[in-house]
Amino acid sequence: MMSENTKSMRAVIIGAGQAGAQGAISLRQAGFAGDIVMFGDEPVPPYQRPPLSKAYLQGELAAERLYLRPAEFYGAQNISLRLGERVTGIDRAAQMVETAKGREPYDKLLIATGAPPRRLNAPGAALAGVHYLRSLSDSDALHPLLNADGAIVIVGAGYIGLEVAASARKAGRKVVLLEMMDRVLARVAVKELSDFYAKLHADAGVDLRLGAALEGFEGEGRVTAARLASGEVIECAAALVGIGAAPDVALAQAAGLEIDNGIIVDEYARSSDPNIFAAGDCTNFLSPRYGRRMRLESVPNAIEQAKVAAANMAGKNTVYDALPWFWSDQYDVKLQTAGLGEGAGDVVMRGAPEEKKFSLWHLKDGHVLAVDAVNDPASFLVGRKLITAGAHVDPARLADATTDLKSL
Ligand SMILES: Cc1cc2nc3c(=O)[nH]c(=O)nc-3n(C[C@H](O)[C@H](O)[C@H](O)COP(=O)(O)OP(=O)(O)OC[C@H]3O[C@@H](n4cnc5c(N)ncnc54)[C@H](O)[C@@H]3O)c2cc1C
């Protein structure tokens, strides 16, 4: 029945990334029978970004292995993939999107434009050799630098900065990591986790400078040094700037959709226009679980929210309320984190950071709000269940590594 209803409909997707591709796939899975047109301004089929700072950057993975689906998949699913074509405008009154090649009508529109890196606003920021990392081509441009001579300066000790630092050290490169705050991952992790990662990188030979503010880059045409606010000058042959990402809301804003640190969507992934949905890094969504709006930058969020958007574009009424989770790989350490620790009164540690296998449990009145599991998939899995169940745990038993996790 769904197929009959949607046969004459047209779905257009802006952005052929993780959320856009999932949206197209899930539209078909939800029985959407009409045309699906997906615009992506990059020249390659939708791909996964996480390896761009990890295995792919290290040269351990071929580009085709990044593709979410083989290029032929889209045609076979009757999804028209318009690569290298940027959408330049949305005409809501006429229900059209605009590209340099013309206008395309839509009945339902999905905006999945992601969150490109914040740009550094400092002297020398435009010099050659100053890199950002978001796309496959960014990673390709960075890769040869890992094996070149001289130091690489990384600005920002967030996940991208730390992962590139790990990849560069694995390649034997001298790495100077600058972080303005007094700890790494300051915006996203508790101090115990920050301290663990600071030591991990220091032990691997990274020259980590905390409380170090970059004033600008120096060089004639090409970067040769980074100058700190303290006056110190650090010679370098290349730099990577990893100072966060900002949601790409330009099209949505120009079209008059509601915006506030992302495209405002409800728990159905619907924007302030009932025919326009949005998913992934570009959204600021209402989370029933947390009773507030939030913006997440993670693969699981892009996938699950896009599934919900697609189902609702196909006429269903599905709510997005997935538990947030995330992972990061650095050296031989896999971090898996679930839930959000905000409002937690206690952080209980289980296991031993010196053995690189432990977990941090964020508790509020004995309830688990979040877990950070380092090389400890069992804690991640059990933690997810306990968070979802709203279970009450005894902190002393939890901290005792001899307690069987399943008994919790
Ligand atoms: C180096 C790196 C490592 C990461 N590691 C992890 C990790 O370990 N774990 C994790 O959970 N997450 C990780 N992430 C984050 C994760 O990749 C993102 O959260 C996810 O890709 C978001 O999906 P998205 O579809 O919202 O955006 P994207 O995947 O960025 O896709 C958006 C696409 O839309 C295109 N676009 C934008 N505007 C237009 C337009 N007007 N017309 C046409 N196309 C347009 C963009 O060029 C882009 O291709 C990482 C990200 C990066 C960059």
The ligand as a Tripos MOL2 file, in Angstrom:
@<TRIPOS>MOLECULE
LIG
   53    58     1     0     0
SMALL
NO_CHARGES

@<TRIPOS>ATOM
      1 C1         38.2580   12.2600   10.1100 C.3       1 LIG1
      2 C2         36.9510   11.9190   10.7750 C.ar      1 LIG1
      3 C3         36.9140   10.8610   11.6820 C.ar      1 LIG1
      4 C4         35.7150   10.5300   12.3140 C.ar      1 LIG1
      5 N1         35.6840    9.4830   13.1850 N.ar      1 LIG1
      6 C5         34.5240    9.1160   13.7510 C.ar      1 LIG1
      7 C6         34.4500    7.9810   14.6160 C.ar      1 LIG1
      8 O1         35.4610    7.3340   14.8970 O.2       1 LIG1
      9 N2         33.2450    7.6180   15.1200 N.ar      1 LIG1
     10 C7         32.1040    8.3170   14.8260 C.ar      1 LIG1
     11 O2         31.0250    7.9510   15.2980 O.2       1 LIG1
     12 N3         32.1400    9.4030   14.0340 N.ar      1 LIG1
     13 C8         33.3100    9.8240   13.4830 C.ar      1 LIG1
     14 N4         33.3420   10.9180   12.6490 N.ar      1 LIG1
     15 C9         32.1180   11.7070   12.4510 C.3       1 LIG1
     16 C10        31.2320   11.1090   11.3720 C.3       1 LIG1
     17 O3         31.9780   10.8140   10.2270 O.3       1 LIG1
     18 C11        30.1270   12.1040   11.0560 C.3       1 LIG1
     19 O4         29.3800   12.3040   12.2380 O.3       1 LIG1
     20 C12        29.2110   11.6210    9.9370 C.3       1 LIG1
     21 O5         29.9120   11.4800    8.7360 O.3       1 LIG1
     22 C13        28.0550   12.5800    9.7600 C.3       1 LIG1
     23 O6         27.3020   12.2170    8.6300 O.3       1 LIG1
     24 P1         26.4980   13.3490    7.8220 P.3       1 LIG1
     25 O7         25.8400   12.6440    6.7060 O.co2     1 LIG1
     26 O8         25.7060   14.1620    8.7490 O.co2     1 LIG1
     27 O9         27.6270   14.3140    7.2370 O.3       1 LIG1
     28 P2         28.7510   13.9660    6.1770 P.3       1 LIG1
     29 O10        29.1230   12.5360    6.2370 O.co2     1 LIG1
     30 O11        29.8070   14.9910    6.3810 O.co2     1 LIG1
     31 O12        28.0600   14.2200    4.7610 O.3       1 LIG1
     32 C14        27.6250   15.4840    4.3230 C.3       1 LIG1
     33 C15        27.8510   15.5540    2.8330 C.3       1 LIG1
     34 O13        27.0450   16.5830    2.2610 O.3       1 LIG1
     35 C16        27.7870   17.2550    1.2830 C.3       1 LIG1
     36 N5         27.1580   18.5610    1.0370 N.ar      1 LIG1
     37 C17        27.0840   19.6150    1.8910 C.ar      1 LIG1
     38 N6         26.3980   20.6220    1.3280 N.ar      1 LIG1
     39 C18        26.0190   20.1980    0.0990 C.ar      1 LIG1
     40 C19        25.2760   20.8030   -0.9700 C.ar      1 LIG1
     41 N7         24.7930   22.0330   -0.8700 N.pl3     1 LIG1
     42 N8         25.0790   20.0960   -2.1080 N.ar      1 LIG1
     43 C20        25.5640   18.8210   -2.2090 C.ar      1 LIG1
     44 N9         26.2650   18.2070   -1.2490 N.ar      1 LIG1
     45 C21        26.4880   18.8920   -0.1040 C.ar      1 LIG1
     46 C22        29.1640   17.3170    1.9270 C.3       1 LIG1
     47 O14        30.1870   17.6320    1.0080 O.3       1 LIG1
     48 C23        29.2870   15.9090    2.4620 C.3       1 LIG1
     49 O15        29.7620   15.0310    1.4830 O.3       1 LIG1
     50 C24        34.5340   11.2770   12.0250 C.ar      1 LIG1
     51 C25        34.5860   12.3530   11.1170 C.ar      1 LIG1
     52 C26        35.7770   12.6700   10.4950 C.ar      1 LIG1
     53 C27        35.8200   13.8150    9.5200 C.3       1 LIG1
@<TRIPOS>BOND
     1     1     2 1
     2     2     3 ar
     3     2    52 ar
     4     3     4 ar
     5     4     5 ar
     6     4    50 ar
     7     5     6 ar
     8     6     7 ar
     9     6    13 1
    10     7     8 2
    11     7     9 ar
    12     9    10 ar
    13    10    11 2
    14    10    12 ar
    15    12    13 ar
    16    13    14 ar
    17    14    15 1
    18    14    50 ar
    19    15    16 1
    20    16    17 1
    21    16    18 1
    22    18    19 1
    23    18    20 1
    24    20    21 1
    25    20    22 1
    26    22    23 1
    27    23    24 1
    28    24    25 2
    29    24    26 1
    30    24    27 1
    31    27    28 1
    32    28    29 2
    33    28    30 1
    34    28    31 1
    35    31    32 1
    36    32    33 1
    37    33    34 1
    38    33    48 1
    39    34    35 1
    40    35    36 1
    41    35    46 1
    42    36    37 ar
    43    36    45 ar
    44    37    38 ar
    45    38    39 ar
    46    39    40 ar
    47    39    45 ar
    48    40    41 1
    49    40    42 ar
    50    42    43 ar
    51    43    44 ar
    52    44    45 ar
    53    46    47 1
    54    46    48 1
    55    48    49 1
    56    50    51 ar
    57    51    52 ar
    58    52    53 1
@<TRIPOS>SUBSTRUCTURE
     1 LIG1         1 GROUP 0 **** ****
